[in-house]
Amino acid sequence: MPIPIEKKQTLLDELNAAYPLSPSDIQFYRERGYVKLKHVFSSELLACYGEIITDRVFTLNKLTKPLEERTTYEKAFLQVMNMWRDDEEIKDFVFANGWHALLLN
């Protein structure tokens, strides 16, 4: 379900708002390959994009085996790769604010 036009700009503004990364955040990421950043987005934004991403995962899911025939991994995870390549709203979320560039440089 697409984001309603009247809500889209507000969400895009939030996605692209500055979120300062501390030197320790950047260092932690460089050493471990991940960092947990708290309170980056509002619950409204996360609910909206969560619905979009969940709907897209179920649409693109190719795993149709019954649960009893799945491997342990297939029972635990439903994985769809690179959804951002086919969905502009997911791309907006994935590449918001360019934070990934700060961590990787």
Phi and psi restraints in degrees (value plus and minus 20) as a CYANA .aco file:
   2 PRO   PHI     -88.1   -48.1
   2 PRO   PSI     136.1   176.1
   3 ILE   PHI     -92.0   -52.0
   3 ILE   PSI     112.2   152.2
   4 PRO   PHI     -78.1   -38.1
   4 PRO   PSI     119.1   159.1
   5 ILE   PHI     -75.8   -35.8
   5 ILE   PSI     -57.4   -17.4
   6 GLU   PHI     -90.3   -50.3
   6 GLU   PSI     -39.5     0.5
   7 LYS   PHI    -118.6   -78.6
   7 LYS   PSI     -42.8    -2.8
   8 LYS   PHI     -78.6   -38.6
   8 LYS   PSI     -66.8   -26.8
   9 GLN   PHI     -85.1   -45.1
   9 GLN   PSI     -58.5   -18.5
  10 THR   PHI     -80.8   -40.8
  10 THR   PSI     -64.4   -24.4
  11 LEU   PHI     -87.2   -47.2
  11 LEU   PSI     -61.0   -21.0
  12 LEU   PHI     -82.9   -42.9
  12 LEU   PSI     -59.0   -19.0
  13 ASP   PHI     -81.5   -41.5
  13 ASP   PSI     -63.0   -23.0
  14 GLU   PHI     -85.9   -45.9
  14 GLU   PSI     -62.7   -22.7
  15 LEU   PHI     -78.4   -38.4
  15 LEU   PSI     -55.9   -15.9
  16 ASN   PHI    -120.9   -80.9
  16 ASN   PSI     -12.6    27.4
  17 ALA   PHI     -88.5   -48.5
  17 ALA   PSI     129.2   169.2
  18 ALA   PHI     -83.3   -43.3
  18 ALA   PSI     116.3   156.3
  19 TYR   PHI    -152.5  -112.5
  19 TYR   PSI      85.5   125.5
  20 PRO   PHI     -88.8   -48.8
  20 PRO   PSI     112.4   152.4
  21 LEU   PHI    -120.8   -80.8
  21 LEU   PSI     110.2   150.2
  22 SER   PHI     -98.5   -58.5
  22 SER   PSI     138.3   178.3
  23 PRO   PHI     -75.5   -35.5
  23 PRO   PSI     -54.6   -14.6
  24 SER   PHI     -89.8   -49.8
  24 SER   PSI     -54.4   -14.4
  25 ASP   PHI     -80.0   -40.0
  25 ASP   PSI     -67.1   -27.1
  26 ILE   PHI     -85.4   -45.4
  26 ILE   PSI     -64.5   -24.5
  27 GLN   PHI     -83.0   -43.0
  27 GLN   PSI     -63.7   -23.7
  28 PHE   PHI     -77.9   -37.9
  28 PHE   PSI     -65.3   -25.3
  29 TYR   PHI     -82.0   -42.0
  29 TYR   PSI     -65.8   -25.8
  30 ARG   PHI     -83.4   -43.4
  30 ARG   PSI     -54.1   -14.1
  31 GLU   PHI    -100.2   -60.2
  31 GLU   PSI     -54.0   -14.0
  32 ARG   PHI    -136.2   -96.2
  32 ARG   PSI     -35.2     4.8
  33 GLY   PHI      65.1   105.1
  33 GLY   PSI     -12.8    27.2
  34 TYR   PHI    -176.2  -136.2
  34 TYR   PSI     141.0   181.0
  35 VAL   PHI    -172.6  -132.6
  35 VAL   PSI     120.5   160.5
  36 LYS   PHI    -118.0   -78.0
  36 LYS   PSI      98.4   138.4
  37 LEU   PHI    -129.9   -89.9
  37 LEU   PSI     102.9   142.9
  38 LYS   PHI    -113.9   -73.9
  38 LYS   PSI     125.9   165.9
  39 HIS   PHI      39.4    79.4
  39 HIS   PSI      17.5    57.5
  40 VAL   PHI     -94.7   -54.7
  40 VAL   PSI     -61.8   -21.8
  41 PHE   PHI    -143.8  -103.8
  41 PHE   PSI     135.1   175.1
  42 SER   PHI     -92.4   -52.4
  42 SER   PSI     140.1   180.1
  43 SER   PHI     -84.7   -44.7
  43 SER   PSI     -52.3   -12.3
  44 GLU   PHI     -83.4   -43.4
  44 GLU   PSI     -66.0   -26.0
  45 LEU   PHI     -83.0   -43.0
  45 LEU   PSI     -65.9   -25.9
  46 LEU   PHI     -84.0   -44.0
  46 LEU   PSI     -57.7   -17.7
  47 ALA   PHI     -85.7   -45.7
  47 ALA   PSI     -62.8   -22.8
  48 CYS   PHI     -83.3   -43.3
  48 CYS   PSI     -73.4   -33.4
  49 TYR   PHI     -91.3   -51.3
  49 TYR   PSI     -49.9    -9.9
  50 GLY   PHI     -80.6   -40.6
  50 GLY   PSI     -61.7   -21.7
  51 GLU   PHI     -85.7   -45.7
  51 GLU   PSI     -64.3   -24.3
  52 ILE   PHI     -81.2   -41.2
  52 ILE   PSI     -67.9   -27.9
  53 ILE   PHI     -87.3   -47.3
  53 ILE   PSI     -62.7   -22.7
  54 THR   PHI     -81.3   -41.3
  54 THR   PSI     -66.4   -26.4
  55 ASP   PHI     -78.7   -38.7
  55 ASP   PSI     -62.3   -22.3
  56 ARG   PHI     -87.6   -47.6
  56 ARG   PSI     -59.2   -19.2
  57 VAL   PHI     -80.3   -40.3
  57 VAL   PSI     -66.7   -26.7
  58 PHE   PHI     -87.1   -47.1
  58 PHE   PSI     -52.0   -12.0
  59 THR   PHI     -89.0   -49.0
  59 THR   PSI     -61.1   -21.1
  60 LEU   PHI    -109.7   -69.7
  60 LEU   PSI     -30.7     9.3
  61 ASN   PHI     -77.6   -37.6
  61 ASN   PSI     108.4   148.4
  62 LYS   PHI    -125.1   -85.1
  62 LYS   PSI     -22.9    17.1
  63 LEU   PHI    -103.2   -63.2
  63 LEU   PSI      90.8   130.8
  64 THR   PHI    -138.1   -98.1
  64 THR   PSI     -18.9    21.1
  65 LYS   PHI     -83.9   -43.9
  65 LYS   PSI     124.7   164.7
  66 PRO   PHI     -80.9   -40.9
  66 PRO   PSI     131.9   171.9
  67 LEU   PHI     -73.1   -33.1
  67 LEU   PSI     -60.7   -20.7
  68 GLU   PHI     -87.9   -47.9
  68 GLU   PSI     -36.8     3.2
  69 GLU   PHI    -116.8   -76.8
  69 GLU   PSI     -23.0    17.0
  70 ARG   PHI    -104.3   -64.3
  70 ARG   PSI     133.5   173.5
  71 THR   PHI     -91.1   -51.1
  71 THR   PSI     148.6   188.6
  72 THR   PHI     -77.6   -37.6
  72 THR   PSI     -62.8   -22.8
  73 TYR   PHI     -82.0   -42.0
  73 TYR   PSI     -66.0   -26.0
  74 GLU   PHI     -84.6   -44.6
  74 GLU   PSI     -48.3    -8.3
  75 LYS   PHI     -93.5   -53.5
  75 LYS   PSI     -51.8   -11.8
  76 ALA   PHI    -108.6   -68.6
  76 ALA   PSI     -50.1   -10.1
  77 PHE   PHI    -152.3  -112.3
  77 PHE   PSI     122.1   162.1
  78 LEU   PHI    -136.4   -96.4
  78 LEU   PSI      92.0   132.0
  79 GLN   PHI    -138.1   -98.1
  79 GLN   PSI     109.8   149.8
  80 VAL   PHI    -150.9  -110.9
  80 VAL   PSI     104.1   144.1
  81 MET   PHI    -110.5   -70.5
  81 MET   PSI     125.0   165.0
  82 ASN   PHI      32.7    72.7
  82 ASN   PSI      22.7    62.7
  83 MET   PHI     -80.6   -40.6
  83 MET   PSI     -46.3    -6.3
  84 TRP   PHI     -81.7   -41.7
  84 TRP   PSI     -41.8    -1.8
  85 ARG   PHI     -91.4   -51.4
  85 ARG   PSI     -42.6    -2.6
  86 ASP   PHI    -135.7   -95.7
  86 ASP   PSI     -18.7    21.3
  87 ASP   PHI    -161.6  -121.6
  87 ASP   PSI      95.1   135.1
  88 GLU   PHI     -84.3   -44.3
  88 GLU   PSI     -55.9   -15.9
  89 GLU   PHI     -89.0   -49.0
  89 GLU   PSI     -58.9   -18.9
  90 ILE   PHI     -87.6   -47.6
  90 ILE   PSI     -58.1   -18.1
  91 LYS   PHI     -81.5   -41.5
  91 LYS   PSI     -61.9   -21.9
  92 ASP   PHI     -76.5   -36.5
  92 ASP   PSI     -62.8   -22.8
  93 PHE   PHI     -89.2   -49.2
  93 PHE   PSI     -66.7   -26.7
  94 VAL   PHI     -83.7   -43.7
  94 VAL   PSI     -59.9   -19.9
  95 PHE   PHI    -123.6   -83.6
  95 PHE   PSI      -1.4    38.6
  96 ALA   PHI     -77.5   -37.5
  96 ALA   PSI     114.2   154.2
  97 ASN   PHI      45.0    85.0
  97 ASN   PSI     -21.5    18.5
  98 GLY   PHI      44.1    84.1
  98 GLY   PSI      -0.5    39.5
  99 TRP   PHI     -77.5   -37.5
  99 TRP   PSI     -53.0   -13.0
 100 HIS   PHI     -82.9   -42.9
 100 HIS   PSI     -52.0   -12.0
 101 ALA   PHI     -86.2   -46.2
 101 ALA   PSI     -56.5   -16.5
 102 LEU   PHI     -85.7   -45.7
 102 LEU   PSI     -56.8   -16.8
 103 LEU   PHI     -94.4   -54.4
 103 LEU   PSI     -52.9   -12.9
 104 LEU   PHI    -107.4   -67.4
 104 LEU   PSI     -37.2     2.8
